[in-house]
Amino acid sequence: MSITLETVRDALSAVIDPNTGKDFIATKSAKNIKIDGTNVSLDIELGYPAKSQIEPLHAAVTAALNALPGVGQVSANVYVKIVAHAAQGGVKLLPNVRNIIAVASGKGGVGKSTTAANLALALAAEGANVGLLDADIYGPSQPLMMGVSGKPDSKDGKTMEPLEAHGLQIASIGFMIDPDQPMVWRGPMVTQALQQLLELTNWRDLDYLVVDMPPGTGDIQLTLSQKVPVTGAVIVTTPQDIALLDARKGLKMFEKVGIPILGIIENMSVHICSQCGHAEAIFGEGGGAKMCADFGVPFLGALPLTMSIREQADSGRPTVVADPEGPVSQIYQQIARKLAVAVADKAKDLSGKFPTIVVKND
């Protein structure tokens, strides 16, 4: 039996990427397929960070092709290419930032900032260039959670360099004020501060900028939706009815302004006793999954209520850094991978492909 393009494509269509749930032909990930006699070479392009996934995916592809009758040498190059995706209408992408992910909640106290920090770290652990923007002007918490302090440098007196910690580029109003100083600012000042943090920070070649949003649906959320190119939003909630009520409002707000919902994360889904390991659904159960079913959005995952998550965040070494191989870190990494796949499924930004049209009067 001779090796043909059709037989190779048929073999690849039977290999399912467990991260996308689709085969490499359906996702158009298989590229540059070349057949030289009985030898086969090809590229597999992944649109999401996959440092831990490249080896098993490479093994699955080569195994499928080696099973073809009469095949000779198989050479598969599996690599990652993260591209910019379209944001809401009328908002241009930021220089050096391919995708912006807003992590939001309808109310405070649901662990949104901790989740945002660990998701950013999980994306970076998979090989992505990641930034973290602390958009909570009134209550910035990322400097403490990331264990970084000091004032940002400015090389030109106009822009500022992001601080760095655990492989992330970080910007926060918390770097510029005394920790005990309250931000007694009205809405316009707050939104201006957010825009300056976002636009005057010299982000360096980011695949993802994770934005830790303040709770609620106020001025900052409105500014973000109108002036910032957001690829998509993630809603963090607990299973508790009152948290879900506010989370629904946050979700509807993003829908109204044309920002896609990438998924919902249920935090504090179950309490695990540190002494005996007993699991108890303190805040109820199934609320996040039900909300996803009601609105037709993906359920990204559920995180437990454990003391270690709080202790690690307070120490400046969030869970994904403090215990990278632990069970909770594995959950964060799974959620981050689902999130990156959801971003990769969005329409690509094609604004740079179209020429600028200039009308001249001769």
N, C-alpha and C positions, 0 to 999 in steps of 0.2 A: 504494500500500500504506500503510495507516494504522499509526502507531506505537502499539503496545500494551505493557502491562506484560510480557506474555509474550514479545514479540519482543526487548524490552530485556534480559530475564533470559536468554534464549537467547544473545544476543550476549555477555553478560558471562560466561556459563558456558563460552565458548570462549577466554576470556582467562586464561592460567595465570600466577599469581604465581610467578616463578622461585625465590623464597625459601621458599615453602611447598610448591611443586610441585602446588598445587591451584588451582582457579578461584575467583573471588570469590563465586559463588553457593554453592558447596559449603562454603566457610569462613564463610558468612554475613557477609562483610565489606561487601557492597553493602547500603546502608541508605538509607532515605528517598528511594526512587526516585519521581520526580514527572514526569508527562507533561502538558504544556500545549500542546495542538495538536500541532505537530510538534517542539516543543522538549522536551529531556530534561535533567533535573537529578538528581543523586544524590550520596551520600557514599560513600567507600570508607574503612572504618575498619581500620587495621592494628594488630595486637596486639603488635607488636615495634618497637623503635626503627629508623627507616628514613630518616634524613635524606638519605642518598645515593640512596635508592630511590624517593622520592616522585615526582620528575620523570619517570623512565622509566615508572613504573607509571601515572602520570597520562596520559602519551602513549599507552600501550597501551590504556587504557580508552577514551579519547576517540576513538582511531582505530577501535576496534571498533564504537563507537556511530555514528560518522560514516559508517561503511560501510553502515548500514541505509538501504534505499531510502526516500526522502521525508523523512529526518530533517532538522530545522532546526538550531537552536543546541543544542550539547551543553555542559553545565556540570558538571564532576566535581570534587568537593572531596575530595582524598586527605589523610588526617590519621592521626596515631598516638594510640592510647589504650592505655596499659599498665595493666592491672588486677592486683589481688592474686589469687594462686592458692592453692588449698588446700595446707596442709602436712600432715605426718604426723598421724595421729589423736590427739586429746587435747591438742594444743599450739596455743595461741592465737597469732595473728599479732602482731608487734611494732608499736607505734604508729609511724607515718610510714615504715614499711618494707613495701613491697608484696610483694617476692619476695627470698628468700635463696638464693643459689647457693653450695654448698660445693665448693671445688676441692681434691681430695684425691689422695693416692697411697699405695700400700702401703709404699713405702720412700723414703728420702731420695736426693738427687742426681739426680733425673730432670727438674729444671727446673720444678717445680710452682709455686714462688713467682713466678718470671719469667712463667710462663704466666698465673697469676692476675692479676698486675699488668697485663699487656698485654690480657687479655680485658676487664678493668674499663675500661681506657682506650678500647678499641675500642667498647664499648657506649656510653660517654660521647660518643665522636666521632660516633655516630649519633643523638645528641640525648637520650639517657636521663640521668636523675639517678642517679648511681652512687656507692655507698660501698664502701670496701675495708677489711675487718677482718682484721688480722694475728693469727690465732689460734695461732700458734706461740709459746707463752709462753717456752719454753726457748731458742729461736733466732730471734727476730724479725728479719726481713730487709727488710720493706717500707719502713721509714724510709730506709734506704740506697738502695733501688731507686727510690723515689719522690722522692729528693732533698729530704726535708723533716725538720726537727728542731725541738726545742723542747718545752716542756711544754704540755699542753692547758689552756685557760682553764676556769674554773668560775664561772658567774654567780650560782649559789645556794649554793655550798659543798657541794652534794650530787651534782650531775651535771656532766659535762664536755662541752665543745664539741669536735667532731672537728677535726683539723688539715686543711688543704686543700693540694692540689698537683695541677697539671695537670687541674683541673676535678673532682677526686674528693674526697670526704669520707673521711678516713682515721683509723682508731684502731689503736693498737698499744701493747703493754706497753713496746716499745722507746722510746717517748716519755717514759717515767716512770723509767727506770733508766739508769745509766751504761753505755755500750756495752761496756765491758770487765767489767762485773759479771755473774757467772754466776747463773742462777736456780736456787738449790739448794732447790727446793720439792718437797714430796710432792704426790701426786695431788689430794687435797682442796683444797689451796691453789691449785693450777693451775686446776682447774675453777671455783673461785670467782672467780679473776681473769678467766677467760674470760667468765663470766656478767656480771661487773661491766663489762667492756669493752663487751659487747654491749648490756646493758640501761641502763647509766648514761651512755651516749653520746647526746647530743641529735642523732640523725640527722634530717636535714631533707628530708622529702618524697622518699624514695628509691624509684625504680622497681626497682632491684636493689641488694642488698648482696652483694658477692662476698667470701666467707670463704676466706682462704688457710689451709688446714688444716695442722697438723704431720703428718709422716709416721707411718705405723703405724695401729694399731687399738686405742688405749689409752683412758685416762680422758677426754681432751678429745673424742675422737670419740664416746664413749658419752654424755657430757654433751650434746654438740651434738644427737645423735639423740633424746635423751629430753626435753630442755627447750627446745630452740631450734626455731622453726618453719621448717624447711628445705623450700623448694620442690622442690629436686632437687640431685643431686650430679654433678660431672664428675670422671672419673678420668683422671689424667695418668700416662702410662707411656712407657718407651722400648721399642724392639722387642726388647731383650735378654731372654732367657728368664727370668733371675733377677728382673728388674724386673716382667715379666708375671706371674710366680708370686705376688709380693706384691700386685700390682695386683688380681689375682683375689680375694685375701683382702679387700682394701678394698671391692671391689664387692659381695661376698657380705655383708659387714657392713652396708652400707647397705640391701641387700635385706631382711635380717633385721629391721631396725628400721623398715621401711616407708617409707624415703626413696627416691623414684624416681631411677633413673640417667638423666640427660639425655644422656649420651654419653661417649665415650672420645676423648682426644686423644693421638696418638703424637708425642712430642717426640724431638728428635735422630734423626729417622728416616733422614736421610742427611747425610753430611758433604760440604760444598762447599768445595773448596780456594780460599782467598782469592787465591792466585797464578795458578793456571791454570784454575780453574773445574771441575776434575774432581770428579765426584760418586762417593762411595763409602759403602756401607751398613756403617759400622763396627760398629754394634750389632745387625746382622741386619736383616731386612726382613719386612714383612707381619705382624708379631706383633700390632699393635694391631687391624688389620682382622680377624684370625683370632679374637681375643678377643671382638670385637663379634659375630661370627658364632656363636661358642660360647654367648654369653649372650643373644643377641637384642636388643642395644642399639645405638643409632646410632653410627657412626664420624664424629666431628665434623671430623677433618682431621689432617694430618701436618705437622710443622714441621721445618725443617732444623737441623742442627748447624752454626752459623756463629759466627765470632768476634764479629761485630757485635752479635748479641743479648746476649752476655755483656758486651761493652764498654759498650753503651748502658745496660744495667741497672745496672752498677757506677757509672756516671756520674750516676745519678739521673734519667736521661731514657730510659725504656724505649722499645723500638723503635717502637711506635705513635705516640709523641710525637716521637722523634728523627728518624724517617724515615717520615712518614705515607703518602707515596705509593710507598714502596719495595715490592718483591715480598713481603718477609716480613710487613710490615704488612698487606698485602692478604690474606695467609693468615689472620692474626689476626682481621681484620675479617670474613672469610667464616665463620670458626669461631664468632665472637661472634654473628653473625646467625643461624646454625643453632641456636646455644644459645638465643637469645631466642625463636626460633620454637618450639623444643621446650618452653620455659616457657609460651608462649602457648597451646600445645595442651593443657596440663594443665587439670584442672577448676578453675573459678573458685571463689574463697572466697565463700561465701554466708552466712557467719555473721552479717554485719550486716543481712541481709534478714529474719531471723527475729526476732519480738518476744520479749522476755524474759517468761517465764511466771511469775507470782507467785501462790502459793496462800495464801489468807487463810482463817482460821477466824472465821466470823461469830458 
